[in-house]
Amino acid sequence: MLFYELNLLISPNLSEVEISSFIEKIEGELQKKGKIVSDKKAERKKLAYSVLGQIEGWFYFLNLYPEAGDKKEFLDSVEKYLKEEKDMLRFLIIKKDTKKTEAPAKPIRRRPVKTEETEVIAPVAETVAAEEPVAEVVAEEKPKKHKAQLEEIDEKLNEMLGE
């Protein structure tokens, strides 16, 4: 099901009482355009950079499920309404789909566990959807390379250069 997330940045000049009445007014107007689901209160936060000369603002977001009809017309009317509000600093409308918002199953992460002779890969976390236990994987021991000594390198260079 398609829905829209509205992120609102409201002027910090409003008090807590004024901000709650402002939000009720916005929700009342948006209720005419669709079903609103919100579970957060407005929060006053310091901004990372100034927006319209303000260094603080009220953040508020809500989910809006539109009524059946033309989506472009719906978005245009919501955008027009939000632009007309003088206490609105910024807003962002994000299109979302409930099918895509469900989290996918996490993959199994493995970490190497060293023993005396071999290296064993052990499971760190199993996926939620996994039904079979994870089998341990044993890696073969790698042969150690011989490190060349400085004298051997000098002899090889002398042979190559013909000295």
C-alpha positions, 0 to 999 in steps of 0.5 A: 500500500502506498503512503507518504511520510511528511517531515516538517520543520516548523519555526522555533518562535512558537511555544509548546502550546502554540506548536500543538495547536499548529500541528492539530490545524495541519493534521485537520487540513491533511485529514481531508486529503487522507488518513493520518498516522502519527505517533510522535510529538514535535521535538525542538532541536538545534539545526546543523545550519541555519534555515531562513535565519533560524538555528533551532526548529520544531521537527515533526513527522507523520504518515499520510495514506491518501484517498483513492484518486489522482496522486499528482493532484493530491501531492500538489494540494498538500504541497500548496497547503504547506507552502502557504503556512507562514510558520513552516520553515521546510517540509519534505514529502517522501513516497513509501510503500509498505511492501518495501518498508519491511526489513529483509532477513539479515545474512549470516555473518561469520568470523574466523576462529583460530585453533592450533592447527586449522582455522575454523569459520564460526557463525556469529548470528543466524538469520531469522528465516533460517530453518537449518543449523549452520554447518561449520566450515574448515579451511585448509592450512596454508603453507608458510613461504620462505623469507629470503635473506639479505645475502641471498638477495645480493647473490641473485642481484650479482648473478643478474647483473653479471658481476 
